[in-house]
Amino acid sequence: MVARYIPVLLVLGAALTAYRLLGLDDYFEELIHQRDLQDSYEYIIIGGGTSGAVLASRLAEDSDRDILLVEAGGDPTHNPNIDIPLMADSVRGTDYDWQYRTVPQKHAFLSNVNQEGIWHLGKGLGGTSNINYMQYLRGSRYDYDSWASNGAQGWGYKDVLPYFIKGEDQRNGEFVRTVFHGFGGRLSVMDVGPTTANQIMGYCFKEISLKKRDLNGKNQFGWGPTQATIRNGIRWGTYRAYLKRSLDLPNLHIITHTTALKLVFEGKRAAGVVIQHGDKQQVVKASKEIILAAGTVGTTKLLLLSGVGPKNHLQSHKIPVVADLPVGENLQDQVLADGVEFFTPYPGVTISTAKADSLFSLWTYSVFGTGMKASPRFRESTAYIRLRHQPPQVKYPLLGLHIAANPQALDAGPLNVKEESWAAIHGEPPSREGLTIFPVLLHPRSRGSIRLSSSNPEDPPLIHPNYLAEEIDVKILAEGYHFARKLIHAKTMKDWEMELTNRLLPECAKFGNYTQAYIECHIRHITIPAGAPVGTCKMGAPNDPKAVVDPQLRVRGINGLRVVDASIIPAATTGDTYATQVMIAEKAADMIREKDTVKAIKEYFKHLIESHNKKIMDDEEVAEEPRKAAEGGGSGGGGGKKH
């Protein structure tokens, strides 16, 4: 009886495969409606990436606003691999990737070609949300309370959580029933399925009493399966989630493959922008505001080219100074150590592109949106662990672990690591089955900068992350490396006959077999940038000399100019910048529109915080309540603390 339907199912599967993999859902859709460019708009947004796509869509909801969105890259629907979560790395290195290079590093990248690193940051509508690993990690409440207590008034946890909730379409019903998540928002967020790698790690973490948690909930110390921005097996970046539904709005004009060369000022007011499309240059005016959302590198470069930045640096390139501000300073990026690889002789652990190309895997993905192709590039889970000597006043994690369901999750080329160095550690693996654990430095102490190499807009900027300049950064990563390696002794690892190769990097072998000195040397030689740069247009109090923008995201001393992207983040957060950038754009849209679209949510959280309700409080705060009461002391809520 069933057999008679098999040909129909095969035909249906083939049709759906073509529909998904070839991008036929967008084939007949003219995505960017070409029309004549006006001389002036009310609002000009520079950059249609992760933040810019959200902001443009939200501003365009008001039909009386006239908006121009300028994007240097193109339309993401022209590359079908963007939609397939597993294929993220195949999009890197293409026209959808800026492929920025750092300057040679003194303390990191020692085994890289020319000691340079590569930053894979998205180019095109949707930006980095088209090429990232889709992990939805907001960070700790203490990250945002620190922003507020250090001058960014209105950006405490109680202020930003409503915007996280507004933008979220959480698919985990258990999470929705808590106070931390939203349902029905634009950005689809779902759990990675119950993979074998997650089952193995779950048992391992249980052995060492590391709790399974909602990592976007009360407390981050613990582990959890990856929450990713995927819907029905398709990457759900900010282009799909926000901008695509606004393409037909008559008040939103989008121009792609167009570069913003410099801003035009009338006195201390940002009045327009010089743009270039092909060989043609022209000035477009803004009657109300110009909003920079070109990302940490792009926004910084454009401000410097326009005369907004450190006076001495601008004068060295003969650029007239409009505002002497610390643009380009305070650069931070999270860092990953080389992965600790675990190999097993048993099948069924690894997720790979080769396995995903099997007929069965293609069929399940095409019909149900499940299977290996729906994996966020092997990134199956995350853990946040407490340091052995973590300062008691630091209530957020300093160290993370990313678990990938593949024992060879990265390659030398995209990292710019020398082939011979990479092969010495990762070549000729004993098995194709296993997993990798990457230690992550969440809050680097090291600070770098972005500078101009010249006054020519076509020349790349000088990106100097200054990775691992502070010794403590290496110590924290080394602790994560030790932690990961010790998991080989867990009963579950033994049951799966997991093994480590114990190979040594030749450049560091003189320090012995995985000694502390060896591991620190290894980390400095093979250093993996997280690609989440922040801080170069730091947000702070209006009188903060280190701040570039005020809490309303307005550039200090300049009228009609705001910044809405990751560059305004004062310090790296516990999470990834992806979710945070969406929140920033949602909040900025309300500021610009002079609306409060989350008023009801704010009122609810105000009540929870003032009443010290256990629904909202950190688990550790709840545990401290009886002790504080016994001591006759008060207890603080979730907001306004300085840590």
Secondary structure, DSSP 4 states (H G I P E B T S, - for coil): --GGGHHHHHHHHHHHHHHHHTTTTTTT---S---PPPSEEEEEEE--SHHHHHHHHHHTTSTT--EEEE-SS--GGG-GGGG-GGGHHHHTTSTTB--EEBPPPSSS-TTBGGG--EE--B-STTGGGGTS--B-----HHHHHHHHHTT-TT-SHHHHHHHHHHHEEE--HHHHTSSS--SSSSEEEEEPP--HHHHHHHHHHHHTTPPB--TTSS--SEEEEPEE-EETTEE--HHHHTGGGGTT-TTEEEE-SEEEEEEEEETTEEEEEEEEETTEEEEEEEEEEEEE-SHHHHHHHHHHHTTEE-HHHHHHTTPPPSEE--TT-SBB--EEEPPEEEE-SSSS----HHHHTSHHHHHHHHHHS-SGGGSSTTEEEEEEE--TT--TT--S-SEEEEEESSTT---HHHHTB-HHHHHHHHSS-S-S-EEEEEEEESS----BEEE-SSS-TTSPPEEE--TT-SHHHHHHHHHHHHHHHHGGGSHHHHHTT-B------GGGGGG-SS-HHHHHHHHHHSEEE-S--B-TT-B--TT-TT-SB-TT-BBTT-BSEEE-SGGG-SS--SS-HHHHHHHHHHHHHHHHHT--TTHHHHHHHHHHHHTT-TTTS-HHHHHHHHHHHHHT-----SSS---
